Amino acid sequence: MKIPSIVLSPTPLREQISAAKAAEAAGFSSVWTTEFHHRSATVPLGAIAQATSTIGVGTAIAYAFGRTPVVLAAEIRDLDELSDGRLRFGLGTGTTRMQRDWHGLDGQHPAPRMEELLPLVRKLWRLHEGPQAQEGRFYRVDVKPTAPVDPPLRPDVPLLMAGVNARMIQAAGRVSDGLIGHPLFTDRYIHEIVRPALADGAARTGRDAPPLVGYLTCCINEDRTVARQQAAAVIAFNSTVKTYRAIHELHGFLDAVDAVRTAWANGDFPGMIAAVTDEMIDTIALAGTPDEVKDRYATRAAVYDDVLLWPPAFAGADATRAVIDTLGPANT
């Protein structure tokens, strides 16, 4: 069985730390934090790094454009030291609306901006070697250390990028150490869109395609109906975002998505969930009883180089614990 990793919801810190320790005890490969408008990915990850000792740690994702390159490089350096070299740092842009409304940015040219940002962060990682400067399209940096800079724990830290549409995936192929896939990704979308775009981006810089580290929505409950309703809710929420429409278009799900968006506009949350079809659930998510999920896990995980199981954020600690208990290698 491919050893899974798990993404923690942006819940209270004590819950995240407890879940991370349980995931480590259960034999998970790595544990990842995420962030939203009320929680950061970096502070919880620092706490998790101190509370664990062997499990890999990562961000999936931290917002790239809400931080300056200097702050990013410093945070990554600190987290790698706290985790004793267990870190993979994932960066994402968020949607255009999030960039504008949450971070006060224009939301323009996200892929070229990421192509400039990641190499710049790597340059700032080497401040111990001397001043680092860049005059780019999006970033101007001129850092001359005024005190000695300790060398980082490692020569490099893996920097991953999130992407959904082909242009951003190509950017990840060009400059990242891995693509973090979206919870709406499907086997077909990965084979027909994601892998080719990732390889194309990598080829343009003369290197092999980086690994695909993919989210997989995972809802487990002894009551099968509850698990599938949870998966439908996750799919419905994600389907309100126009950026992800290409995935649904590939599968012929646009009628259902339009119904979801209409219900969303009317504040009809039960209607959003009801609009998600069984075919959408089976194509996108891993949802059902513990035995059903165990039976399907290997097939769904096979399309990723590293699979990040994503329990429903709104279902609390019990949903996360169900994933750990069901799919933790030490438990199975």
C-alpha positions in Angstrom: 0.0 0.0 0.0 1.3 3.5 -0.8 1.9 5.1 2.5 -0.5 8.1 2.8 0.0 11.5 4.2 -2.7 13.7 5.8 -3.7 17.3 5.5 -5.0 18.9 8.7 -7.8 21.5 8.7 -7.1 25.0 10.1 -8.7 24.1 13.4 -7.6 25.1 16.9 -3.9 24.4 17.4 -4.3 21.8 20.1 -6.5 19.8 17.8 -3.9 20.0 15.0 -1.1 19.0 17.2 -3.0 16.0 18.6 -3.9 14.8 15.1 -0.3 15.1 14.0 0.9 13.0 16.9 -1.8 10.4 16.1 -0.8 10.4 12.4 2.9 9.9 13.4 2.0 7.0 15.7 -0.2 5.5 12.9 2.7 5.4 10.5 1.6 8.2 8.1 4.3 9.5 5.7 3.8 13.2 6.5 1.4 15.7 7.9 0.6 19.0 6.3 -1.0 22.2 7.5 -3.1 24.6 5.4 -4.4 28.1 6.0 -7.5 30.2 5.5 -8.5 33.7 6.5 -8.4 32.9 10.2 -5.4 30.5 10.6 -1.8 30.4 9.2 -0.1 27.3 7.9 3.3 28.2 9.3 2.7 28.7 13.1 0.8 25.4 13.5 3.5 23.6 11.5 6.1 25.0 13.9 4.2 23.6 16.8 3.7 20.3 15.1 7.4 20.0 14.2 8.2 20.4 17.9 5.6 17.9 19.0 6.7 15.1 16.5 10.0 13.6 15.7 9.9 11.3 12.6 6.9 12.2 10.4 7.5 14.5 7.5 5.9 17.9 7.7 4.7 20.4 5.1 2.4 23.2 4.1 -0.3 22.5 1.6 -0.5 25.4 1.2 0.8 28.7 2.5 -0.3 31.8 0.6 2.6 32.9 -1.6 1.6 36.4 -2.3 0.6 37.5 1.2 4.2 37.3 2.3 7.3 39.0 1.0 10.1 36.9 -0.4 12.3 37.7 2.6 9.6 36.7 5.1 9.0 33.5 3.1 12.7 32.5 3.1 13.0 33.3 6.8 9.9 31.3 7.7 11.0 28.3 5.7 14.5 28.4 7.3 12.9 28.5 10.8 10.5 25.7 10.0 13.2 23.5 8.6 15.3 24.0 11.7 12.4 23.3 14.0 11.6 20.1 12.1 15.2 18.9 11.9 15.1 18.8 8.1 11.7 17.1 7.7 10.1 20.0 5.8 8.5 20.4 2.4 7.1 23.8 1.9 4.1 24.2 -0.4 3.0 27.6 -1.8 -0.2 28.6 -3.6 -1.7 31.7 -4.9 -5.4 31.3 -3.9 -8.0 32.5 -6.2 -8.0 35.9 -7.8 -10.8 37.0 -5.5 -8.7 35.9 -2.4 -5.7 37.8 -3.7 -7.7 40.9 -4.1 -10.1 40.8 -1.1 -7.8 39.1 1.5 -4.3 40.3 0.6 -5.0 43.6 -1.2 -3.3 42.6 -4.4 -4.3 43.0 -8.0 -4.5 39.2 -8.7 -2.8 39.7 -12.1 -0.3 37.3 -13.7 -0.1 34.7 -10.9 1.8 32.0 -12.9 4.7 34.3 -14.0 4.8 35.8 -10.5 5.3 32.3 -9.1 8.0 31.5 -11.7 9.9 34.5 -10.4 9.1 34.0 -6.7 10.4 30.5 -6.1 13.9 31.0 -7.5 14.1 34.3 -5.5 13.3 32.5 -2.3 16.0 30.0 -3.1 18.5 32.9 -3.5 17.4 34.3 -0.2 18.0 30.9 1.4 21.7 31.5 0.7 22.0 34.8 2.6 24.8 33.1 4.6 26.9 33.2 1.4 26.5 37.0 1.1 24.2 39.8 -0.2 21.4 38.7 -2.5 19.7 41.0 -5.0 17.2 40.8 -7.8 15.5 43.3 -10.1 12.6 41.4 -11.6 9.3 42.0 -13.2 7.4 41.5 -9.9 10.0 41.6 -7.1 12.8 44.0 -6.4 15.1 42.7 -3.5 18.4 44.0 -2.3 19.4 42.3 1.0 22.8 43.1 2.5 23.1 41.3 5.8 24.2 43.6 8.6 25.1 40.7 11.0 26.4 37.2 10.5 23.9 34.8 9.0 24.0 31.2 10.2 23.9 28.7 7.3 20.6 26.8 7.0 20.2 23.3 8.1 20.2 22.0 4.5 21.5 23.3 1.2 17.9 23.3 -0.1 14.4 22.8 1.1 11.8 21.3 -1.4 9.5 24.2 -2.5 6.2 22.9 -3.9 3.5 24.8 -5.9 -0.2 24.4 -6.0 -1.9 24.5 -9.5 -5.1 23.6 -11.2 -5.1 24.9 -14.7 -2.5 24.1 -17.3 -0.6 27.4 -17.2 0.0 27.2 -13.4 0.9 23.5 -13.7 3.5 24.4 -16.3 4.9 27.0 -14.0 5.2 24.3 -11.3 7.0 22.1 -13.8 9.5 24.9 -14.5 10.5 26.0 -11.1 9.0 23.9 -8.3 10.1 20.7 -6.5 6.6 19.3 -6.8 3.0 20.1 -7.8 0.3 20.0 -5.1 -2.9 18.9 -6.7 -6.3 20.2 -5.9 -9.0 18.2 -4.1 -11.1 18.2 -7.2 -8.5 16.5 -9.3 -9.6 13.2 -10.9 -7.7 10.3 -12.4 -8.7 11.4 -15.9 -7.8 15.1 -15.4 -4.4 14.0 -14.0 -3.6 11.8 -17.0 -5.0 14.1 -19.7 -4.1 17.6 -18.4 -1.9 17.6 -15.3 0.9 15.2 -16.1 1.4 16.5 -19.7 1.4 20.2 -18.5 3.8 19.3 -15.7 6.2 17.5 -18.1 5.9 20.4 -20.6 6.9 23.0 -18.1 9.8 20.9 -16.9 11.1 20.3 -20.4 11.3 24.0 -21.0 13.9 24.3 -18.3 15.6 21.0 -19.3 14.7 18.9 -16.3 12.5 16.0 -15.4 8.9 16.6 -14.3 8.7 17.0 -10.5 6.4 14.8 -8.4 2.7 15.2 -8.1 1.6 15.5 -4.5 -2.2 15.3 -4.6 -5.0 16.1 -2.3 -7.7 13.3 -2.1 -10.9 14.2 -0.3 -11.4 11.4 2.1 -14.7 11.0 4.1 -15.1 7.9 6.3 -18.1 7.0 8.5 -19.7 3.8 9.6 -22.9 5.3 8.2 -22.2 5.4 4.4 -24.8 8.1 3.8 -23.0 10.4 6.2 -19.7 9.9 4.5 -21.0 10.6 1.1 -22.9 13.6 2.2 -19.7 15.0 3.7 -17.9 14.4 0.4 -20.8 16.1 -1.5 -20.4 19.1 0.7 -16.7 19.4 0.0 -17.2 19.0 -3.7 -20.0 21.5 -3.7 -18.0 24.2 -1.9 -15.0 23.7 -4.2 -17.3 23.8 -7.3 -18.4 27.3 -6.6 -15.0 28.5 -7.8 -14.9 29.3 -11.6 -11.2 28.6 -11.7 -11.8 24.9 -11.3 -14.4 24.7 -14.0 -12.1 22.9 -16.4 -12.1 19.8 -14.3 -15.9 19.5 -14.4 -16.1 20.3 -18.1 -13.8 17.4 -18.9 -16.2 15.0 -17.1 -19.5 16.6 -18.3 -20.4 17.8 -14.8 -21.3 21.4 -15.8 -25.1 21.0 -15.4 -24.6 19.8 -11.8 -22.0 22.6 -11.2 -24.4 25.2 -12.5 -27.0 23.9 -10.1 -24.5 24.1 -7.2 -23.6 27.7 -8.1 -27.3 28.7 -8.3 -27.9 27.2 -4.9 -24.8 29.0 -3.6 -26.0 32.3 -4.9 -29.4 31.8 -3.1 -27.8 30.7 0.2 -29.3 27.3 -0.3 -26.6 25.0 1.3 -28.7 21.8 1.3 -29.5 22.5 -2.4 -25.7 22.7 -3.1 -25.1 19.3 -1.6 -28.1 17.8 -3.3 -26.9 19.0 -6.7 -23.7 16.9 -6.4 -24.3 13.6 -8.1 -23.1 10.1 -7.1 -20.9 10.0 -10.2 -19.2 13.2 -9.0 -18.6 11.8 -5.6 -17.1 8.5 -6.9 -15.0 10.3 -9.5 -13.5 13.0 -7.2 -13.6 11.7 -3.6 -12.9 8.6 -1.5 -16.0 8.3 0.6 -17.9 5.5 2.4 -17.5 3.1 5.2 -14.1 2.1 6.5 -14.1 -1.1 4.5 -15.3 0.7 1.3 -12.5 3.2 1.6 -9.8 0.6 2.3 -11.0 -1.3 -0.9 -10.7 1.8 -3.1 -7.7 3.5 -1.6 -4.9 1.8 -3.6 -6.6 2.6 -6.9 -7.3 6.2 -6.1 -3.8 6.7 -4.6 -2.0 5.2 -7.6 -2.2 8.4 -9.7 -0.2 10.4 -7.2 3.5 10.2 -6.3 2.4 11.2 -2.8 -1.2 11.2 -1.7 -2.5 13.8 0.8 -5.7 12.6 2.4 -8.0 15.5 3.1 -10.8 14.9 5.8 -13.7 17.3 5.6 -12.8 20.5 7.4 -16.3 21.1 8.8 -16.6 17.6 10.4 -14.1 18.2 13.1 -11.6 16.0 14.9 -13.7 12.9 14.5 -13.4 13.0 10.7 -9.7 13.3 10.9 -9.4 10.5 13.4 -11.5 8.2 11.2 -9.0 8.7 8.3 -6.0 8.0 10.7 -7.6 4.9 12.2 -8.7 3.5 8.8 -5.7 4.2 6.6 -2.8 4.5 9.0 -0.2 1.8 8.1 0.3 0.9 11.7 -3.4 0.4 12.1 -3.9 -1.7 9.0 
